[in-house]
Amino acid sequence: MKNIIKTLNYALGAYIIYIIIFGGIVLSFYKHNTSNYLETHPVERFWGEKTGQDRVVLVEDRYNSGIARIDFIENAKETLDISYYAIDNGISSDIFLGCILNAANRGVKVRLLLDGSLQNIIEMKEAKYTIFQHPNIELKFYDTSGFFRPWSWNNRLHDKYIIADNQIAMIGGRNIGDRYFAKERKNGDIVNDRDVVIINTDSQNTSNSAIYQMREYFNYVWNHKYSKCPVKKLTQRQERKGQAKAEYLNKNIEKVRKDNPEMFNQSIDWLAISLPTNKVTLIHNPIERFNKEPWCWYEITNLAERAKEFIFIQSPYIIPTKDMLKHIGTIDVPRENIDILTNSLASTPNAMAYSGHIRHRKKMVDFGANVYEFQGPGSIHAKSYIFDDRISLVGSFNMDSRSTYLSTETMVVIDSKEFANHLKKVIEDNSNNSLKVLENYSYEYNSAVEEGEVLLSKVIKIRILSIITYLFDYML
């Protein structure tokens, strides 16, 4: 017995070393591929000379963003292409899946693409059987995490968007979960995020619309060898589980409709509330394992280098690598005209990521930018950029190494003075719950904003994690 235990301990130790090497250390040595991307994707392509065919709507409010997704699914007539990083177990996911099932029942062809994380596999355990049995729904997981493939653990699909009938799309930073859509929650776990709805106003000319680009990208990832159907054939037991899940989702959505009729049959007139654009362009990272060529980061830094007057950056946390910092140093905008909005120690729910961010907090302030930290309630999860009151970016890209080199990411670049001004005003209104960080790294006094309370246990946890994560900043 002792020999067996000893052997198991050796095996466990060897496996841990294997994970550390091939799931972590290898990334510090592996250099990403280089291509002629920058030559074939000039930064000038983001500007349009006249009003374009795509119009946009900013979706900021948590509850309304949930209503918007229901509206998209309810009003789809032919197709729904849906891609998300995470579906959390809860009321929102049950409504989301129930609406998808209803759409498929009336003939809409649905393709659902999810990250292959263990969480999604668990959350979709029974729903995948329901989907497999439905002739109008397909489900794929992107790069399912393998027990003996630790390098795949960092190859995550971080995209978050919906395309309906190839005419209207929604893209942003929200996952599917109660904390992203609830008006309030008793435990205070709410997440403030941002979406953009894009409407193609010329159905006869789809190739010049950003929605066409999004559809092409979706097809690219959907048909990629990393994206696979989780079920090939069902056992009788799995069939029964799938049928039971379908019955639950159908009954649940009927009950929600009865109890909350205001959430359904909205038929939102997106065109009436939209803003004009000169051009909307999708940007995304390549599909590769290990370190990717940083396409999104190329685009963001090129736009920053073109800016002359003003830059706004919002990210839940900021963890730049040395290579990323080199690009930041080339910006010509006066540093007092660079605003950064991120979470405070009090508001952040992500201790691991914030343990990397906290090491760069002083550098941001010393750089001379205006750094604002959100104090709550909840946290901010939106990822947005504004350059010179004309170009705006909204999507899934965090300003960290993971979004730059490891994950799939999608952002839309919007050339529109109207939208940039609207986004800036909304952010300024939301910044009323933020405090500016002074040169001595304390907060500037603001009688209207109370500094968020931080538990000592949280401070200790993040400080300890910060020492540990210092060794693998490139993975945060």
C-alpha positions, 0 to 999 in steps of 0.5 A: 500500500505504501508503495502504491501511495508513493507511486501516486505521489510521484505521478502527481508530482510529475503531472504538476511539473508537466502542467507548469512547463507545458501550460505556463513556462513554455509561453514565456519562451514561445514567440508568436508567428509574424505575418504581413498583417500590418502591411495588409491592414492599414490603419487608414481603413477605419475612417470613412469619407461619408455616412455609411450603411451601418448604424449603431446603438449603445446598450449600457444598462444591465437589465436593458441589455438582457431585454435586448438579447431576448429581443434579438432572439425573439425577432430572428426570422431565419438565422442566429449565430451566437458566440460567448465565452461563458454561460453561468448557471442561473436565471439568465442562462435558463431564459437565454437557452429557453428563448433559443429553444423557442426560436428553433421551434419556430424554424430559426437555424441556430448555431451556438459557439462556446468556449470549451472551458470546464465551466461551460461543459458543466453548465451545458451538460444536459442542455447539449443533449437537448440541442443535439436532438433539435434539428435546428440547433447546433452547438460547438465548443472551442478547444475543449480543455484537455487533461493532458493538453495543458497548453490548451487551457490558455487557448480561450475563446473570449468573444461575445456577440450575436448575429441575427438574420445577417442584418443586425448584431450585438457585440460587447463584453458581457457573458451570459449570467445573472450578475451581468443583467440583474438590476440589483442583487442581494450579495452586491455581485453586479457587473457593469458592462457595455454592448453595441448593436449594429444595424445594416441599413442596406440589405442589398449590399451586405459586403460593406457592412461590419455584420458581414465581417462578423459573419465571416469571422464566426464561420472561420471559428465555427469551421476551425479544427479547434471547434468541435461538436460535444456530442456524436451520438446519444445513449437512451439515458442521455436522450431522456436527460435532453428531453427533460432539460427541454421540458424544463426550459420550455416550462420555465420560459412560459412561467417567466413570460407570464410573471414578467411580460414586460421582458418579452415581445418588445420589438425594439425599433433599433433603427429609430434609436440608432446613431449614424456612422461613417464606418464600422470595422471588426477586428479580431485576433488570429486563431492559434495556440500558444502566443498569437500575433497580437492583431487587436493590439496592433490596431489599438496602438496604431489608432493611439499613435494616430490620436492627437488630442484625446485618448480614453481607455476603459478596462477592468484591469490593466496588465501590460507586458514590456512589449506592450509598454514600448508601444504606449511610450510612442503616443503623442497625445499630451498625457494630461489628455489621456484618461484611464478608467478601471476597477479599484481594489474595493470593486474588483471581483477578480483577485488573480487578475488584479494581483497583476494590475496592482503592480502597474498601478503606480506606473500608470500614475507616474506616466502622467495619465488621469487614472480613475478607479471605480468604487462600486456598486459592483464592478466594471467589466466593459472594455472601450477606447475613444480616440479624438472624439471620433473613433471608438472601440467596444468589445471583449479586449482587456488591456492585458497579456491574455487578451493580447497574446492568448485569447480570441478577441473581437472589437468593433472600431466605430468611426462616428463623432455622434457615437463617440460623443454619446459614449463619452457622455455615458462614461462621464456619467458613470464615472460619478462613482469613481475617484481620481488617483493622485500623484502620491497614489491616494485618491483625490477628495470628492464629496460625492463619491465614497471610497469603497471599503476593502476587507483586510482579507482581500488586501492580504489575498491580492498582495500574496497573489501579486508575489506569486503572479509576478512570475507569470505576468504574461499569462494574466 
